[in-house]
Amino acid sequence: MRKLLVVDDDSRIRNLIRTRMRLDFDIVDTGDPDLAFGLAIEHKPDAILLDLMMPGYSGFELCQSLHNVSYTSRIPVFIVTGESGNRFREHCKNLGARGYFEKPIDFVALKAAINSTLTTHRVERRAHLRVQLKILLNLVENSENAKPQVHPAATENISAGGFLCQCEASLAVGSVLFIYLAGPEEQYVGKARVVRQDESSVPWPKYGFQFIEKSGHWLLQ
């Protein structure tokens, strides 16, 4: 069974989440945000539900820490809070949160968001091992009615089947681009599809790509 870490200083909310989610998830919970990071490392949850306003270590700080540390950066974080979404939704997204849900919790929507995110993560993880490696790429976006656009990018990690990169361009999920290794002698790598987008509001958003056609020049085969 998939594992869910719940971080909320309100025991009533933790008990409610446990009651409503226990048929779908193995629940680990804490009311102490100082313990949450250690629990994330110890239990390796599939997703984390995080309150914002807690004593000591706020949900904002914890969300950012989880997203910035490589060991926990791939765990999807969903904010579950009594704070108005209009005030904090975009800020939490910039910190790495995958979803924002106000209390009282819409459990149908919450479960759907978690399941959708975890399905995407499983597709990305099951085929190939990823290696943390920075490679400079040129992403070429072709259009029937316009000149091809070249977007410089830098990978964060790569696998035989794809890569995660940062790129200043706004790319649509599902779009297919031509991939080249950047350098004095540019080398064609293949065609890859955008399968996900993270941090869309920052200057250099992150994109996950999967190859649909690949040459022999890619570093991992």
Long-range contacts (C-beta under 8 A, 24 or more apart in sequence): 1-25, 1-26, 2-26, 2-46, 2-47, 2-118, 3-27, 3-28, 3-43, 3-44, 3-45, 3-46, 4-28, 4-45, 4-46, 4-47, 4-48, 4-49, 4-114, 5-29, 5-30, 5-36, 5-39, 5-40, 5-43, 5-45, 5-47, 5-48, 5-49, 6-30, 6-48, 6-49, 7-31, 7-33, 7-36, 7-48, 7-49, 7-50, 7-51, 7-54, 7-59, 7-62, 8-49, 8-50, 8-51, 8-54, 8-80, 9-33, 9-51, 9-54, 9-55, 10-51, 13-51, 13-80, 13-103, 16-105, 17-49, 17-80, 17-105, 20-105, 20-107, 21-107, 21-111, 24-111, 32-56, 33-57, 33-58, 33-59, 33-62, 36-62, 37-62, 37-65, 37-66, 37-72, 40-66, 40-72, 40-75, 41-71, 41-72, 44-75, 45-75, 46-75, 46-76, 46-118, 46-121, 47-75, 47-76, 47-77, 47-78, 47-114, 47-117, 47-118, 48-75, 48-76, 48-77, 48-78, 49-78, 49-80, 49-110, 50-77, 50-78, 50-79, 50-80, 50-97, 51-79, 51-80, 51-81, 52-79, 52-81, 52-83, 52-88, 52-92, 53-81, 53-82, 53-83, 60-91, 60-92, 60-95, 63-92, 63-95, 63-96, 63-97, 64-95, 64-96, 66-96, 67-95, 67-96, 68-96, 70-132, 74-121, 76-114, 76-117, 76-118, 76-121, 78-110, 78-113, 78-114, 80-105, 80-110, 90-201, 93-199, 93-200, 93-201, 94-199, 94-201, 94-202, 96-198, 96-199, 120-195, 120-196, 123-195, 124-162, 124-195, 124-196, 124-208, 124-210, 127-159, 127-160, 127-161, 128-159, 128-160, 128-161, 128-162, 128-220, 129-159, 130-157, 130-158, 130-159, 130-164, 131-157, 131-158, 131-159, 131-220, 132-156, 132-157, 133-157, 133-158, 133-219, 135-163, 135-181, 135-219, 136-181, 136-182, 136-183, 137-163, 137-165, 137-179, 137-180, 137-181, 137-182, 137-189, 138-179, 138-180, 138-181, 138-182, 138-186, 139-165, 139-167, 139-169, 139-171, 139-177, 139-178, 139-179, 139-180, 140-177, 140-178, 140-179, 140-180, 141-169, 141-171, 141-175, 141-177, 142-177, 142-178, 151-177, 152-182, 153-207, 156-206, 158-219, 158-220, 159-220, 160-218, 160-220, 160-221, 161-210, 161-211, 162-192, 162-195, 162-208, 162-209, 162-210, 162-211, 163-192, 163-208, 163-209, 164-206, 164-207, 164-208, 164-209, 165-206, 165-207, 165-209, 166-204, 166-205, 166-206, 166-207, 167-204, 167-205, 167-207, 168-203, 168-204, 168-205, 170-200, 170-205, 171-197, 171-205, 171-207, 173-197, 176-212, 177-209, 179-209, 179-211, 181-217, 187-215, 187-217, 188-215, 188-217, 189-214, 189-215, 189-217, 189-218, 190-214, 190-215, 190-218
